[in-house]
Amino acid sequence: MYKRWIATDGNRCAPAVIRNYTREDFAGLIEVQKLSFPPPFPSELWWSEEQLGEHVSRFPEGALCAEMDGRIVGSMTALRRTFRDGDRHDWASVTDDGCIRNHEPDGDTVYVVDICVAPGYRRFGFGKWLMQSMYETVVHLGADRLLGGGRMPGYHSESPGLTPEEYVEQVEAGERTDPVLTFLLRCGRVPVGVVRNYLEDEQSGSNAALMEWRNPFK
């Protein structure tokens, strides 16, 4: 994939690119992770060169990055899986701890391993551009859907007494906003369930909302 356009935040315009990342991009990708997921997010969950090497060798179509100002400012990574009854569903199990060695080339689901944008560039809409580009990948590959676990960082501090399911329902209904779930809803993703103990994540109470986008051509 290679997509070029003029990005704007309403005040500034600059050339931007979305493309498949390669080994030459690893340092920039890791730096974006550090900027995007500061403490209390566990630093051991930032990408390593070993993980990134697996991404570009096993499923390069699912390894996307965004560039602006001569630097990488965002990335999105996925793998393909077909989910079966009884499969364990947490981030580590589904993504092989982010190494995607369990990637299934003919899997019916493109599963989001990670999406991140450096804070200084989020106003330019890179998250939506990356998401749209992965939708295009789903269609191009003929997969059934895009699926992934969405963090709910507002849950721990803003929803005393609510179950994670109730919290997701309220965000979906527009009764409250969440930095991640509201963004995913705006991108066209739909909640189809909640997974507890999905990922060590204090802000989300270790919960995640399963967010789906169906291929409209299937």
N, C-alpha and C positions, 0 to 999 in steps of 0.2 A: 504494500500500500504506500502511496505517496500522494498527499493532499496538501495543496498550498493555497492560502488565502490571506487577506488583510484582517488581522485581529484588531478589535477596538474595545476599550472600556468606556467609551462615550466621550473621552477627552483625547486620548492618544491612539494613533493607528500605527501598526507595524506589521511587516510580513511575518507569517507564522506557517509552520509545517507540522503535519502529522505523518509519521512513517513507521515502518518496522524498525525496532532497535537492533543493534549489533554489538559485538564484543567491544568495539571501540567506544561504546556509550556507557559502559558499566560504571565508571567513576561518577559521571553526571547523574545517572539513575539513583545511585546510592545517596548522593547529596540531596536529591529531591526528597527521598524517603526521610532523611533526617529533618529536613525543614517541614515536611508535611505531618509527621507523626512525632512531635516532641513529647517528653515525659508529661504525664505518667504512662504513655504508651511504651511498652517494653522495647528497649533498643535492640534486643536480640531478634525481634521480628522484622527489623529492617532487612532489605535484600542483602545477600552476600554474592560475591562473584560466582561462587559455585551454583547457587540457585539461578542466577541470571544466565549462566552458561547452559543450564538445562532448558531454560525457556527458549533461547534462540536456536537450540539444536533440535528440540522435540516438537515445538509448535511455533515456528516463527510468525505464522499468520496472526497468532494471538499475543504477540509482543509488540506493543505500540508505544511510541513516545511522541511528545509534543515539543517543538523547538520555537524559541523566540529570542531575539537579542543575542544570537550566537551561542545559546546555551539550552540545555534540556530543562524544561519547566514543568513537565508532567509525564505520567506514564500510565498505561493500563495493560494488565497481563491476564491471560485466560488459558484454559486447557479444555479439552473435550472429554466428556464422560457420558455414559448411559447409566442412569440410576436405577437400581433394582430394589425390590422389597427387602428390607432388612439391612440395607447398606447403612453404615454408620455415617452420620452427617454432622461433622464439625470441621472447622477450617483445616486442621492438621491432617485429618483422614482424607478429606475430599481432594486436597491439593498436594498430598504427600509432603507436608511441611513446607509448601511453597516450591518444592523441587519439580513437581509435575511429572515424575517418572511413571506415574499411573495414567498418563495421558492416553486416551483411546482415539486413534486417528479417525474412526468412524462413529464416535459417540454422538448421540442425538442432541446433546446439550453442550453449548459453549458456556463454561462456568468461569465467573470472574474470580480471579485470585486476588487482584489488588487494583485499585485506581487511586492516584494521588496527583495533586497539583500544588506546586510551591505557593505559599500564601500570597506572595507579592504579585502573582499572575492570575489569581482566581477570578478577578473582575473581568477578565478577557473571555470568559466562557470556555476555557479549555476543557473543563470537566464534561460539558455537554458535547463538545466536539469529539472528545475521545469516546464517549458513550455511543454517539451516533456512528462513529467509525467502526466500533465493535458490532453494532447492529448490522452494518453493511457486511462485515465479515461473516456473521451468522447467515445472512441471505446468500452471500457468495458461496459459502460452503454447503448450503442446503440443510443446515441444522434446524431443529424444531424450535429452539428457543435460546435465550440468554438467561442465565440464572446466577444468583450470587447472594451471599449473606451480607446484609447491610448493617453496619454499626448503628447504634442508637445512642449517641453520646449525651443526649439530653435526659435520658431515662433516669440515671442514678440521682441527679441533683434536682430534677424538676418534676418528679412524678411520685411523691410519697404515697404509699398505699395502693398504687396501681400495679397490676400484673404487667409483664412485658406485652402480652397480647392486648390488654386494654390500652396500653400506651400506643401501640402501633395503630389500633383502631381509631384512636383520637387524632393521631397525626394524619391518617388517611382521610378522615372526615374534615380536616382543616380546623379542628378545635385547638390544636397546638402545633408548633413547628419543631422540627429537629434538624440540626445542621446537615446530617447525612440523609435521613429518610425523606425529608422534604425535597432535597435535591434529586434523589432518585425518582420520586413521584413526578417531578417536573420534567424528567428525562423520559417519562413514559413507562417506567417500571411499576409493577403491581405487586403488593404483598400477597404471598400465598401461604404464609405460615411463620412461626417463630421457632428458632432453635435455641435451646438453653445450653449453656456450657459450650458455646460455639468457639470462643476465642478468649484468652485471658485479656480482659478489657474492663477496667474498673468503672469507667464512665458508663458503659452499657450494661453493667451488671453481668458481664460475660454472655449476654444475649445477643442474638442477631435476628433480623427479619429477613426471611427468604424473599427476594425481590425478583420478579420474572418479567421478561419481555418475549412475547410470542412472535415467531416469524410469520408475517401476514401472508406470505406466499406459499405456506404449507397447509 
